[in-house]
Amino acid sequence: MATPPPFPLGSDWSQMANQIQQQFGDGWNKALQSFQGIGASTQHPGMPTVPSLNLAADKVMALQKQYLEEASALWNRGLTDTTVHQDKRFADDAWATNPVAAFSAAAYLLNARTLMGLADAVEGDEKTRARMRFAVEQWMAASAPSNFLAFNAEEQKKALATKGESIALGIKNLLHDVQQGHVSMTDESQFEVGKNVATTEGAVVFENELFQLIEYKPLTTKVYEKPFLLVPPCINKFYILDLQPENSVIRYAVAQGHRTFVVSWRNPDATLGTKTWDDYIEDAAIKAIAVTQEVTGAKQINALGFCVGGTILSTALAVLAARGQQPVASATLLTTLLDFTDTGILDIFIDENFVKYREAQMGQGGLLKGQELASTFSFLRPNDLVWNYVVGNYLKGETPPPFDLLYWNSDCTNLPGPFYAWYLRNTYLENNLIKQGAVAVCGETIDFGKVDLPVYIYGSREDHIVPIGGAYASTQVFPGKKRFVMGASGHIAGVINPPAKGKRSHWIGSDTRFPKSVDQWLATAKEHPGSWWTDWSNWLKTHAGKQVAAPKTYGKGKYKATEPAPGRYVKAKA
């Protein structure tokens, strides 16, 4: 159902009343028509298939009754309502003091509630309802009156107060963003990789066509004998783990006495368009482990994988285990999926038709463009990560403030098509990694039951990309000693939570009892204030061996420092 437009300036009450009556006289039928239209709009190549919609009659009747009651109440209040809406899009006084704008906002919110209610009334499985909720959310987020200057009382007020300067600045911002190819979430001119983000001191000691290996300068006179390798996600750049000195996971590990290495993924171009999942396992993860061993002379190392980096690291460990090798003494997995039963909102995109489409499109070669991937993740939270910036940048004419995390979020990366297609089918669609003997990687059958080593598993409670249940599920696939910790907040903020900030809590349960459900685990877990980093650091030290003199130079033998950290791979733009 379309949002009632604000009435044009100069309209008298009779004209307004006619428009209101027209809007709500057949409003319920319009709601149903719009809802069916949203379902139909998802039917195009490359999108998940939404079956024909059937609505539960009892829910529809209850929703119709509620809609008519609320519409009637809104009509009776008319343009005299000056309610301040809790929705932050309409919270400014300009909405409440402008009767037409207040009515427009209230009608829009009523329509949004109604359409979401219809989504919940869809008969069928939960995946179908989730898809409809997502489609409705996108449609309603885009159609909010706050997104349009002609309807936004707050921005009209600002335009008058600035004598049109805010409009001029908004046009300037729009042209800038069109030129750069994405909506600005932060003032990107304030950041430079290697200058004020990714600044921990180190050097590149190895590179091939897929990654550079960075070794960091020790901050302690002694280091643990088992070096520490971090494998970040290849769908983002590694410096999420090294944003600023005060919130850098990498610097924290170095300061704790670990001889630290990190994989810096190359941002793929057309020359890497045929690279596969096997290539990333054999020539990147396994190679990084081997080079770290050779540089340090260590028989075993400790390793950490974050998000998809954790999936890559775990797959590499399974390949090595199948070969009778165990070069890794302990593994840390941060917000990682191995069992893809619970994938949260991302599940709405995945079905056989969608995966076949992607396989046909790029399964034999090509690139998944980084901006496409970044846009997908942004639209998981459309009001916060899309329309908020559209309004701020273009309607208000504001430059978003500098924020290192959002700069990193906008610094997107491409993915090789065959890598991406294999990943979609074997993880999100078929969940083959946890099925013993279901899939082979690098010529070896994957069996996590053979990966017998201590594992520290971390999940974030409000994570919408790796749900806490999905992160916890990794406790069920490894046979060795495990520790599971849950942190507060989401996919990034939960992980990047240094102890010095004293923010958020974390939960720790038994290290010997891991029931199937995370809710069962949480029932006996205890909450601890502050960051989980200290608990993880204490755990990692027990697997790091004795302390030895810190090295005075980077690399060893044929592995020499070739350029200072963060290296050139991380600076390549998608």
LUMTI-516058 format. One record per residue (C-alpha): residue number from 1; residue in one letter; x, y, z. Coordinates in Angstrom, 2 decimals, decimal comma. Layout:
<nodes>
(NUM "A" (X Y Z)),
...
</nodes>
This chain:
<nodes>
(1 "M" (0,00 0,00 0,00)),
(2 "A" (1,49 3,31 -1,02)),
(3 "T" (2,43 5,83 1,63)),
(4 "P" (0,03 8,81 1,74)),
(5 "P" (1,91 11,78 0,29)),
(6 "P" (2,13 14,96 2,32)),
(7 "F" (-0,48 17,43 1,19)),
(8 "P" (0,77 20,26 -1,02)),
(9 "L" (1,26 23,62 0,57)),
(10 "G" (-1,86 25,76 0,30)),
(11 "S" (-4,35 22,87 0,41)),
(12 "D" (-7,39 23,53 2,55)),
(13 "W" (-8,93 21,07 4,98)),
(14 "S" (-11,60 19,82 2,59)),
(15 "Q" (-9,01 18,87 0,02)),
(16 "M" (-6,96 17,14 2,70)),
(17 "A" (-10,01 15,29 3,98)),
(18 "N" (-10,87 14,02 0,53)),
(19 "Q" (-7,35 12,68 0,11)),
(20 "I" (-7,44 11,01 3,51)),
(21 "Q" (-10,76 9,35 2,78)),
(22 "Q" (-9,53 8,20 -0,60)),
(23 "Q" (-6,39 6,78 1,01)),
(24 "F" (-8,13 4,76 3,70)),
(25 "G" (-11,47 4,02 2,05)),
(26 "D" (-10,00 1,03 0,23)),
(27 "G" (-6,74 0,87 2,18)),
(28 "W" (-7,06 -2,77 3,17)),
(29 "N" (-7,48 -3,93 -0,42)),
(30 "K" (-4,47 -1,83 -1,42)),
(31 "A" (-2,46 -3,48 1,33)),
(32 "L" (-3,27 -6,95 0,00)),
(33 "Q" (-2,51 -5,90 -3,58)),
(34 "S" (0,81 -4,37 -2,57)),
(35 "F" (1,74 -7,46 -0,60)),
(36 "Q" (1,10 -9,73 -3,58)),
(37 "G" (3,11 -7,30 -5,69)),
(38 "I" (6,09 -7,53 -3,36)),
(39 "G" (6,03 -11,32 -3,69)),
(40 "A" (5,86 -11,10 -7,48)),
(41 "S" (8,72 -8,60 -7,61)),
(42 "T" (11,15 -11,22 -6,30)),
(43 "Q" (10,55 -13,49 -9,31)),
(44 "H" (13,49 -12,79 -11,59)),
(45 "P" (16,71 -14,61 -12,57)),
(46 "G" (19,25 -14,89 -9,83)),
(47 "M" (16,78 -14,33 -7,00)),
(48 "P" (15,36 -17,06 -4,75)),
(49 "T" (12,04 -18,48 -5,85)),
(50 "V" (9,03 -17,39 -3,78)),
(51 "P" (6,05 -19,74 -4,23)),
(52 "S" (2,51 -18,47 -4,73)),
(53 "L" (1,30 -16,92 -1,52)),
(54 "N" (-1,49 -18,26 0,63)),
(55 "L" (-2,44 -16,36 3,76)),
(56 "A" (-3,82 -17,86 6,98)),
(57 "A" (-7,46 -16,75 7,06)),
(58 "D" (-7,64 -16,26 10,84)),
(59 "K" (-4,51 -14,12 10,88)),
(60 "V" (-5,70 -12,06 7,94)),
(61 "M" (-9,05 -11,40 9,61)),
(62 "A" (-7,37 -10,32 12,84)),
(63 "L" (-4,95 -8,13 10,92)),
(64 "Q" (-7,76 -6,57 8,88)),
(65 "K" (-9,66 -5,73 12,05)),
(66 "Q" (-6,55 -4,20 13,62)),
(67 "Y" (-5,76 -2,22 10,47)),
(68 "L" (-9,24 -0,74 10,21)),
(69 "E" (-9,24 0,19 13,89)),
(70 "E" (-5,87 1,91 13,65)),
(71 "A" (-6,75 3,60 10,36)),
(72 "S" (-9,98 4,86 11,88)),
(73 "A" (-8,14 6,19 14,93)),
(74 "L" (-5,61 7,92 12,69)),
(75 "W" (-8,44 9,44 10,62)),
(76 "N" (-10,18 10,68 13,78)),
(77 "R" (-7,01 12,33 14,99)),
(78 "G" (-6,52 13,79 11,53)),
(79 "L" (-3,98 16,57 11,33)),
(80 "T" (-4,25 17,44 15,02)),
(81 "D" (-1,92 14,62 16,11)),
(82 "T" (1,52 15,84 17,20)),
(83 "T" (2,82 12,50 18,49)),
(84 "V" (6,60 12,22 18,53)),
(85 "H" (7,42 8,86 16,96)),
(86 "Q" (9,97 6,59 18,57)),
(87 "D" (11,19 5,65 15,10)),
(88 "K" (14,35 7,71 14,74)),
(89 "R" (13,54 8,58 11,14)),
(90 "F" (10,62 10,69 12,39)),
(91 "A" (11,89 11,69 15,84)),
(92 "D" (12,89 15,27 14,99)),
(93 "D" (10,53 18,00 16,21)),
(94 "A" (9,98 19,11 12,62)),
(95 "W" (7,81 16,05 12,04)),
(96 "A" (5,66 16,61 15,13)),
(97 "T" (5,20 20,35 14,53)),
(98 "N" (4,15 19,84 10,92)),
(99 "P" (0,68 18,23 11,01)),
(100 "V" (0,86 17,02 7,42)),
(101 "A" (4,28 15,41 7,97)),
(102 "A" (3,15 13,86 11,26)),
(103 "F" (0,15 12,32 9,51)),
(104 "S" (2,34 11,06 6,66)),
(105 "A" (4,74 9,39 9,10)),
(106 "A" (1,92 7,80 11,10)),
(107 "A" (0,23 6,46 7,96)),
(108 "Y" (3,50 5,06 6,67)),
(109 "L" (4,21 3,26 9,96)),
(110 "L" (0,68 1,82 9,96)),
(111 "N" (1,17 0,54 6,43)),
(112 "A" (4,54 -0,95 7,35)),
(113 "R" (3,11 -2,79 10,37)),
(114 "T" (0,27 -4,11 8,25)),
(115 "L" (2,50 -5,45 5,51)),
(116 "M" (4,85 -7,08 8,02)),
(117 "G" (1,81 -8,66 9,64)),
(118 "L" (0,76 -10,06 6,27)),
(119 "A" (4,24 -11,51 5,83)),
(120 "D" (3,85 -13,36 9,12)),
(121 "A" (0,43 -14,62 7,96)),
(122 "V" (1,89 -16,41 4,94)),
(123 "E" (1,20 -20,13 5,06)),
(124 "G" (4,20 -22,32 4,42)),
(125 "D" (7,61 -22,98 5,88)),
(126 "E" (9,62 -20,48 7,90)),
(127 "K" (11,99 -19,83 5,00)),
(128 "T" (9,11 -18,61 2,83)),
(129 "R" (7,91 -16,28 5,58)),
(130 "A" (11,47 -15,03 6,16)),
(131 "R" (11,81 -14,21 2,47)),
(132 "M" (8,56 -12,29 2,50)),
(133 "R" (9,57 -10,40 5,66)),
(134 "F" (12,84 -9,47 4,00)),
(135 "A" (11,12 -8,32 0,80)),
(136 "V" (8,59 -6,25 2,76)),
(137 "E" (11,35 -4,72 4,87)),
(138 "Q" (13,27 -3,66 1,75)),
(139 "W" (10,17 -2,23 0,11)),
(140 "M" (9,03 -0,30 3,18)),
(141 "A" (12,53 0,97 3,98)),
(142 "A" (12,86 2,36 0,46)),
(143 "S" (9,41 3,97 0,42)),
(144 "A" (9,67 5,84 3,75)),
(145 "P" (8,64 9,51 3,41)),
(146 "S" (11,86 10,46 5,20)),
(147 "N" (13,81 9,37 2,09)),
(148 "F" (12,36 12,12 -0,11)),
(149 "L" (12,96 15,84 0,17)),
(150 "A" (9,41 16,62 -0,95)),
(151 "F" (8,04 14,65 2,02)),
(152 "N" (10,70 15,14 4,71)),
(153 "A" (9,73 17,97 7,03)),
(154 "E" (13,08 17,93 8,85)),
(155 "E" (15,05 18,41 5,66)),
(156 "Q" (12,64 21,04 4,31)),
(157 "K" (13,16 22,99 7,52)),
(158 "K" (16,94 22,70 7,15)),
(159 "A" (16,82 23,77 3,51)),
(160 "L" (14,94 26,93 4,49)),
(161 "A" (17,28 27,63 7,40)),
(162 "T" (20,39 27,27 5,21)),
(163 "K" (18,82 29,14 2,27)),
(164 "G" (19,23 26,10 0,06)),
(165 "E" (22,85 25,38 0,95)),
(166 "S" (21,99 21,93 2,32)),
(167 "I" (20,42 21,03 -1,02)),
(168 "A" (23,49 22,22 -2,93)),
(169 "L" (25,78 20,22 -0,65)),
(170 "G" (23,52 17,19 -1,02)),
(171 "I" (23,79 17,34 -4,80)),
(172 "K" (27,57 17,66 -4,48)),
(173 "N" (27,64 14,59 -2,21)),
(174 "L" (25,44 12,66 -4,64)),
(175 "L" (27,73 13,40 -7,58)),
(176 "H" (30,74 12,36 -5,50)),
(177 "D" (29,14 9,05 -4,53)),
(178 "V" (28,04 8,34 -8,11)),
(179 "Q" (31,63 8,85 -9,20)),
(180 "Q" (33,07 6,55 -6,52)),
(181 "G" (30,41 3,92 -7,08)),
(182 "H" (28,92 3,58 -3,60)),
(183 "V" (27,12 5,53 -0,88)),
(184 "S" (29,59 7,12 1,55)),
(185 "M" (29,21 5,82 5,09)),
(186 "T" (32,13 7,85 6,40)),
(187 "D" (34,50 10,56 5,27)),
(188 "E" (36,84 8,24 3,38)),
(189 "S" (39,28 11,08 2,67)),
(190 "Q" (40,34 10,95 6,33)),
(191 "F" (41,81 7,43 6,12)),
(192 "E" (44,78 5,83 4,40)),
(193 "V" (45,71 2,18 4,83)),
(194 "G" (49,15 1,99 6,43)),
(195 "K" (48,98 5,58 7,64)),
(196 "N" (46,15 5,73 10,17)),
(197 "V" (44,61 2,24 9,84)),
(198 "A" (46,58 -1,02 9,65)),
(199 "T" (49,56 0,57 11,37)),
(200 "T" (51,02 -2,24 13,48)),
(201 "E" (54,70 -2,46 12,54)),
(202 "G" (55,76 -5,43 10,46)),
(203 "A" (56,94 -6,63 7,06)),
(204 "V" (55,85 -8,88 4,19)),
(205 "V" (57,99 -12,03 4,24)),
(206 "F" (56,24 -14,07 1,54)),
(207 "E" (53,77 -13,62 -1,27)),
(208 "N" (52,18 -15,57 -4,08)),
(209 "E" (49,30 -14,71 -6,38)),
(210 "L" (46,69 -15,23 -3,65)),
(211 "F" (48,12 -13,65 -0,50)),
(212 "Q" (50,97 -11,89 1,26)),
(213 "L" (52,21 -13,17 4,61)),
(214 "I" (53,00 -10,39 7,07)),
(215 "E" (55,24 -10,89 10,10)),
(216 "Y" (54,90 -8,34 12,92)),
(217 "K" (57,66 -6,80 14,99)),
(218 "P" (57,70 -8,15 18,57)),
(219 "L" (56,76 -5,75 21,36)),
(220 "T" (58,28 -7,98 24,05)),
(221 "T" (61,83 -9,17 24,65)),
(222 "K" (60,65 -12,78 24,68)),
(223 "V" (58,04 -14,53 22,55)),
(224 "Y" (56,29 -17,88 22,79)),
(225 "E" (57,99 -20,63 20,80)),
(226 "K" (54,85 -21,51 18,86)),
(227 "P" (54,08 -18,65 16,47)),
(228 "F" (50,58 -17,36 15,87)),
(229 "L" (48,95 -17,13 12,41)),
(230 "L" (45,73 -15,20 11,71)),
(231 "V" (43,55 -16,06 8,71)),
(232 "P" (41,01 -13,26 8,12)),
(233 "P" (38,00 -13,52 5,81)),
(234 "C" (38,82 -13,17 2,12)),
(235 "I" (35,54 -11,34 1,55)),
(236 "N" (37,00 -8,38 3,45)),
(237 "K" (40,43 -6,91 4,07)),
(238 "F" (42,53 -8,11 6,98)),
(239 "Y" (42,85 -4,76 8,74)),
(240 "I" (39,52 -5,22 10,52)),
(241 "L" (41,92 -6,97 12,91)),
(242 "D" (44,23 -3,94 12,95)),
(243 "L" (42,12 -0,78 12,74)),
(244 "Q" (43,73 1,38 15,44)),
(245 "P" (46,43 0,53 18,02)),
(246 "E" (43,86 0,59 20,83)),
(247 "N" (41,44 -1,87 19,19)),
(248 "S" (43,82 -4,04 17,16)),
(249 "V" (43,57 -7,79 17,68)),
(250 "I" (46,93 -8,13 15,92)),
(251 "R" (48,71 -5,63 18,15)),
(252 "Y" (47,11 -7,20 21,22)),
(253 "A" (48,46 -10,63 20,25)),
(254 "V" (51,93 -9,18 19,64)),
(255 "A" (51,83 -7,38 22,99)),
(256 "Q" (50,94 -10,66 24,72)),
(257 "G" (54,24 -12,14 23,49)),
(258 "H" (53,10 -14,05 20,40)),
(259 "R" (55,25 -14,02 17,27)),
(260 "T" (52,41 -13,00 15,00)),
(261 "F" (51,75 -13,51 11,28)),
(262 "V" (48,68 -12,61 9,22)),
(263 "V" (47,38 -13,58 5,79)),
(264 "S" (46,70 -10,49 3,67)),
(265 "W" (44,50 -11,64 0,80)),
(266 "R" (45,02 -10,27 -2,68)),
(267 "N" (42,00 -8,39 -4,05)),
(268 "P" (41,27 -10,58 -7,08)),
(269 "D" (41,23 -9,14 -10,59)),
(270 "A" (40,45 -10,88 -13,88)),
(271 "T" (43,73 -12,82 -13,74)),
(272 "L" (42,43 -14,72 -10,69)),
(273 "G" (38,95 -15,27 -12,10)),
(274 "T" (39,37 -19,06 -12,35)),
(275 "K" (40,65 -19,66 -8,81)),
(276 "T" (38,79 -22,30 -6,81)),
(277 "W" (38,12 -23,21 -3,20)),
(278 "D" (40,87 -25,82 -3,51)),
(279 "D" (43,33 -23,11 -4,58)),
(280 "Y" (42,53 -21,02 -1,51)),
(281 "I" (43,03 -24,04 0,75)),
(282 "E" (46,20 -25,48 -0,79)),
(283 "D" (47,98 -22,39 -2,07)),
(284 "A" (46,88 -19,97 0,64)),
(285 "A" (45,87 -21,43 4,02)),
(286 "I" (48,11 -24,52 3,92)),
(287 "K" (50,93 -22,55 2,34)),
(288 "A" (50,69 -19,83 5,01)),
(289 "I" (50,91 -22,47 7,75)),
(290 "A" (53,99 -24,02 6,10)),
(291 "V" (55,79 -20,71 5,57)),
(292 "T" (55,10 -19,65 9,17)),
(293 "Q" (56,69 -22,91 10,30)),
(294 "E" (59,71 -22,42 8,04)),
(295 "V" (60,30 -18,81 9,07)),
(296 "T" (60,11 -19,59 12,78)),
(297 "G" (61,53 -23,11 12,78)),
(298 "A" (58,54 -24,27 14,83)),
(299 "K" (57,17 -27,79 14,47)),
(300 "Q" (53,70 -26,51 15,34)),
(301 "I" (51,95 -23,15 15,29)),
(302 "N" (48,73 -21,73 16,71)),
(303 "A" (46,17 -20,37 14,27)),
(304 "L" (43,07 -18,18 14,26)),
(305 "G" (40,35 -17,91 11,63)),
(306 "F" (37,73 -15,15 11,52)),
(307 "C" (34,37 -15,64 9,75)),
(308 "V" (35,01 -17,20 6,31)),
(309 "G" (38,69 -17,26 7,30)),
(310 "G" (37,69 -19,72 10,02)),
(311 "T" (35,90 -21,91 7,47)),
(312 "I" (38,99 -21,82 5,24)),
(313 "L" (41,35 -22,57 8,15)),
(314 "S" (39,20 -25,47 9,41)),
(315 "T" (38,97 -26,97 5,91)),
(316 "A" (42,76 -26,71 5,59)),
(317 "L" (43,19 -28,49 8,94)),
(318 "A" (40,88 -31,28 7,74)),
(319 "V" (42,92 -31,65 4,54)),
(320 "L" (46,15 -31,79 6,56)),
(321 "A" (44,64 -34,30 8,99)),
(322 "A" (43,66 -36,52 6,07)),
(323 "R" (47,31 -36,42 5,01)),
(324 "G" (48,42 -37,44 8,48)),
(325 "Q" (49,79 -33,99 9,32)),
(326 "Q" (49,11 -31,80 12,35)),
(327 "P" (51,15 -28,61 12,03)),
(328 "V" (48,66 -26,60 14,10)),
(329 "A" (48,68 -27,04 17,88)),
(330 "S" (45,47 -25,11 18,59)),
(331 "A" (42,85 -23,23 16,60)),
(332 "T" (40,70 -20,22 17,42)),
(333 "L" (37,50 -19,70 15,44)),
(334 "L" (35,78 -16,32 15,62)),
(335 "T" (32,17 -16,07 14,38)),
(336 "T" (32,73 -19,01 12,04)),
(337 "L" (30,31 -21,37 10,32)),
(338 "L" (31,24 -25,01 9,72)),
(339 "D" (27,77 -26,47 10,20)),
(340 "F" (25,55 -24,34 7,94)),
(341 "T" (22,24 -25,50 9,40)),
(342 "D" (21,63 -22,14 11,09)),
(343 "T" (22,74 -19,35 8,77)),
(344 "G" (20,28 -16,69 9,86)),
(345 "I" (18,99 -14,13 7,40)),
(346 "L" (21,45 -15,08 4,66)),
(347 "D" (19,49 -18,33 4,22)),
(348 "I" (16,75 -16,41 2,39)),
(349 "F" (19,01 -15,97 -0,63)),
(350 "I" (19,93 -19,63 -1,02)),
(351 "D" (18,04 -22,28 -2,95)),
(352 "E" (18,83 -24,62 -5,84)),
(353 "N" (17,73 -22,14 -8,51)),
(354 "F" (19,85 -19,33 -7,10)),
(355 "V" (22,95 -21,51 -6,79)),
(356 "K" (22,50 -22,91 -10,31)),
(357 "Y" (22,19 -19,36 -11,61)),
(358 "R" (25,45 -18,36 -9,96)),
(359 "E" (27,18 -21,52 -11,18)),
(360 "A" (26,09 -20,81 -14,74)),
(361 "Q" (27,07 -17,16 -14,39)),
(362 "M" (30,56 -17,55 -12,92)),
(363 "G" (31,20 -21,18 -11,95)),
(364 "Q" (33,80 -21,61 -14,70)),
(365 "G" (35,36 -18,18 -14,38)),
(366 "G" (34,73 -14,54 -13,64)),
(367 "L" (34,48 -12,36 -10,56)),
(368 "L" (31,85 -11,63 -7,96)),
(369 "K" (32,30 -7,89 -7,69)),
(370 "G" (33,05 -6,59 -4,23)),
(371 "Q" (30,42 -3,86 -4,44)),
(372 "E" (27,71 -6,45 -5,06)),
(373 "L" (28,75 -8,36 -1,98)),
(374 "A" (29,00 -5,16 0,10)),
(375 "S" (25,54 -4,04 -1,03)),
(376 "T" (24,04 -7,39 -0,05)),
(377 "F" (25,38 -7,09 3,49)),
(378 "S" (24,29 -3,43 3,74)),
(379 "F" (20,72 -4,27 2,73)),
(380 "L" (20,50 -6,80 5,55)),
(381 "R" (20,04 -3,64 7,67)),
(382 "P" (18,60 -1,21 5,10)),
(383 "N" (17,56 1,62 7,39)),
(384 "D" (20,87 1,76 9,28)),
(385 "L" (23,32 1,00 6,48)),
(386 "V" (21,63 2,40 3,37)),
(387 "W" (18,80 4,90 3,76)),
(388 "N" (20,31 6,56 6,81)),
(389 "Y" (23,22 7,67 4,61)),
(390 "V" (21,02 8,54 1,64)),
(391 "V" (19,11 10,96 3,86)),
(392 "G" (22,19 12,33 5,62)),
(393 "N" (24,39 12,71 2,55)),
(394 "Y" (21,91 13,88 -0,07)),
(395 "L" (18,96 15,43 1,77)),
(396 "K" (20,77 16,98 4,71)),
(397 "G" (23,92 17,72 2,71)),
(398 "E" (26,10 16,36 5,50)),
(399 "T" (29,46 14,62 5,22)),
(400 "P" (29,41 11,56 7,47)),
(401 "P" (31,99 11,75 10,26)),
(402 "P" (35,25 9,78 10,08)),
(403 "F" (34,83 6,23 11,40)),
(404 "D" (37,53 3,61 10,82)),
(405 "L" (35,16 0,64 10,95)),
(406 "L" (32,88 2,09 8,27)),
(407 "Y" (35,89 2,99 6,13)),
(408 "W" (36,94 -0,67 6,27)),
(409 "N" (33,37 -1,74 5,54)),
(410 "S" (33,41 0,32 2,32)),
(411 "D" (36,83 -0,99 1,22)),
(412 "C" (35,37 -4,02 -0,53)),
(413 "T" (36,98 -7,02 -2,22)),
(414 "N" (36,16 -9,21 -5,22)),
(415 "L" (35,88 -13,00 -5,15)),
(416 "P" (36,79 -15,49 -7,89)),
(417 "G" (33,61 -16,91 -9,42)),
(418 "P" (34,50 -20,64 -9,12)),
(419 "F" (35,52 -20,15 -5,46)),
(420 "Y" (32,21 -18,41 -4,74)),
(421 "A" (30,06 -20,94 -6,62)),
(422 "W" (31,69 -23,91 -4,82)),
(423 "Y" (31,24 -22,18 -1,48)),
(424 "L" (27,53 -21,49 -2,10)),
(425 "R" (26,69 -25,06 -3,04)),
(426 "N" (28,81 -26,96 -0,53)),
(427 "T" (28,16 -24,81 2,51)),
(428 "Y" (24,96 -22,76 2,47)),
(429 "L" (22,97 -25,04 0,14)),
(430 "E" (24,11 -28,60 0,85)),
(431 "N" (26,06 -28,23 4,13)),
(432 "N" (28,60 -30,77 2,92)),
(433 "L" (31,56 -29,84 5,12)),
(434 "I" (30,11 -31,55 8,19)),
(435 "K" (28,89 -34,63 6,31)),
(436 "Q" (31,59 -37,26 6,61)),
(437 "G" (32,81 -38,24 3,16)),
(438 "A" (30,42 -35,87 1,35)),
(439 "V" (33,02 -33,61 -0,23)),
(440 "A" (36,68 -33,72 -1,23)),
(441 "V" (39,02 -30,73 -1,10)),
(442 "C" (42,54 -30,79 -2,54)),
(443 "G" (42,06 -34,48 -3,22)),
(444 "E" (41,22 -35,31 0,41)),
(445 "T" (37,90 -36,29 1,94)),
(446 "I" (36,83 -33,76 4,55)),
(447 "D" (36,24 -35,19 8,02)),
(448 "F" (36,39 -32,78 10,94)),
(449 "G" (36,33 -35,81 13,23)),
(450 "K" (40,02 -36,23 12,38)),
(451 "V" (40,88 -32,64 13,38)),
(452 "D" (41,79 -33,53 16,94)),
(453 "L" (43,26 -30,40 18,55)),
(454 "P" (42,20 -27,85 21,19)),
(455 "V" (39,77 -25,31 19,74)),
(456 "Y" (38,60 -21,95 21,13)),
(457 "I" (35,24 -21,06 19,58)),
(458 "Y" (33,75 -17,58 19,87)),
(459 "G" (30,27 -16,39 18,82)),
(460 "S" (28,51 -13,03 19,12)),
(461 "R" (25,05 -13,00 20,67)),
(462 "E" (23,46 -10,51 18,23)),
(463 "D" (25,34 -11,63 15,12)),
(464 "H" (23,06 -11,51 12,04)),
(465 "I" (25,68 -12,95 9,67)),
(466 "V" (26,87 -15,90 11,77)),
(467 "P" (24,02 -16,50 14,26)),
(468 "I" (25,09 -17,56 17,71)),
(469 "G" (23,56 -21,00 17,16)),
(470 "G" (25,60 -21,43 13,99)),
(471 "A" (28,83 -20,43 15,72)),
(472 "Y" (28,09 -22,75 18,65)),
(473 "A" (27,42 -25,67 16,28)),
(474 "S" (31,18 -25,99 15,71)),
(475 "T" (31,42 -27,46 19,21)),
(476 "Q" (29,67 -30,55 17,83)),
(477 "V" (32,09 -31,26 14,96)),
(478 "F" (35,52 -31,32 16,64)),
(479 "P" (36,50 -34,31 18,79)),
(480 "G" (39,19 -32,63 20,93)),
(481 "K" (39,13 -30,23 23,85)),
(482 "K" (36,96 -27,19 23,25)),
(483 "R" (36,13 -23,89 24,85)),
(484 "F" (33,11 -21,88 23,75)),
(485 "V" (32,62 -18,23 24,67)),
(486 "M" (29,73 -15,98 23,73)),
(487 "G" (30,20 -12,23 23,56)),
(488 "A" (27,63 -9,45 23,48)),
(489 "S" (26,88 -7,39 20,36)),
(490 "G" (27,22 -8,32 16,69)),
(491 "H" (29,48 -9,79 14,04)),
(492 "I" (32,14 -7,07 14,18)),
(493 "A" (31,54 -5,08 17,38)),
(494 "G" (31,45 -8,28 19,43)),
(495 "V" (34,84 -9,38 18,11)),
(496 "I" (36,59 -6,00 18,09)),
(497 "N" (36,12 -5,37 21,80)),
(498 "P" (39,46 -4,61 23,52)),
(499 "P" (39,71 -5,07 27,30)),
(500 "A" (40,76 -1,46 27,90)),
(501 "K" (37,32 -0,25 26,83)),
(502 "G" (35,60 -2,17 29,63)),
(503 "K" (32,56 -2,65 27,39)),
(504 "R" (30,06 -5,46 26,95)),
(505 "S" (29,95 -8,85 28,63)),
(506 "H" (30,86 -12,38 27,69)),
(507 "W" (29,56 -15,77 28,82)),
(508 "I" (31,61 -18,85 29,66)),
(509 "G" (30,28 -22,34 30,34)),
(510 "S" (31,68 -25,80 30,94)),
(511 "D" (34,68 -26,93 28,89)),
(512 "T" (33,60 -30,56 29,14)),
(513 "R" (29,85 -30,46 28,48)),
(514 "F" (28,52 -29,15 25,18)),
(515 "P" (24,83 -29,94 24,69)),
(516 "K" (23,47 -29,78 21,16)),
(517 "S" (21,66 -26,45 21,59)),
(518 "V" (23,31 -23,14 22,43)),
(519 "D" (20,28 -22,34 24,61)),
(520 "Q" (21,04 -25,41 26,72)),
(521 "W" (24,65 -24,33 27,01)),
(522 "L" (23,66 -20,79 27,93)),
(523 "A" (21,38 -22,04 30,71)),
(524 "T" (24,43 -22,99 32,78)),
(525 "A" (26,93 -20,41 31,45)),
(526 "K" (28,03 -17,51 33,62)),
(527 "E" (28,18 -13,89 32,55)),
(528 "H" (31,45 -11,99 32,98)),
(529 "P" (31,80 -8,24 32,51)),
(530 "G" (34,06 -6,81 29,84)),
(531 "S" (35,90 -8,25 26,87)),
(532 "W" (36,43 -11,93 26,10)),
(533 "W" (39,96 -11,14 24,85)),
(534 "T" (41,58 -11,73 28,25)),
(535 "D" (39,99 -15,17 28,58)),
(536 "W" (41,14 -16,07 25,06)),
(537 "S" (44,66 -14,75 25,74)),
(538 "N" (44,97 -16,85 28,88)),
(539 "W" (43,77 -19,91 26,96)),
(540 "L" (46,13 -19,33 24,03)),
(541 "K" (49,17 -19,00 26,29)),
(542 "T" (48,60 -22,53 27,60)),
(543 "H" (49,10 -23,82 24,04)),
(544 "A" (51,98 -21,54 23,03)),
(545 "G" (54,89 -23,40 24,62)),
(546 "K" (57,85 -21,88 26,43)),
(547 "Q" (59,19 -18,37 25,88)),
(548 "V" (62,30 -17,74 23,81)),
(549 "A" (64,24 -14,63 22,79)),
(550 "A" (62,32 -12,45 20,37)),
(551 "P" (63,77 -12,33 16,82)),
(552 "K" (65,60 -9,17 15,84)),
(553 "T" (64,87 -9,41 12,12)),
(554 "Y" (61,94 -10,38 9,90)),
(555 "G" (61,82 -13,65 8,05)),
(556 "K" (64,52 -16,30 7,71)),
(557 "G" (66,59 -17,70 4,90)),
(558 "K" (64,80 -17,32 1,58)),
(559 "Y" (61,88 -15,59 3,34)),
(560 "K" (63,14 -12,02 3,58)),
(561 "A" (61,29 -8,79 4,25)),
(562 "T" (60,25 -7,37 0,87)),
(563 "E" (58,12 -4,40 1,93)),
(564 "P" (56,78 -2,92 5,16)),
(565 "A" (53,39 -3,87 6,53)),
(566 "P" (50,59 -3,66 5,58)),
(567 "G" (51,93 -4,50 2,12)),
(568 "R" (50,53 -3,57 -1,28)),
(569 "Y" (47,90 -6,33 -1,65)),
(570 "V" (45,64 -4,76 0,97)),
(571 "K" (45,79 -1,39 -0,79)),
(572 "A" (44,35 -2,67 -4,08)),
(573 "K" (40,78 -1,46 -4,64)),
(574 "A" (38,00 -3,65 -5,99)),
</nodes>
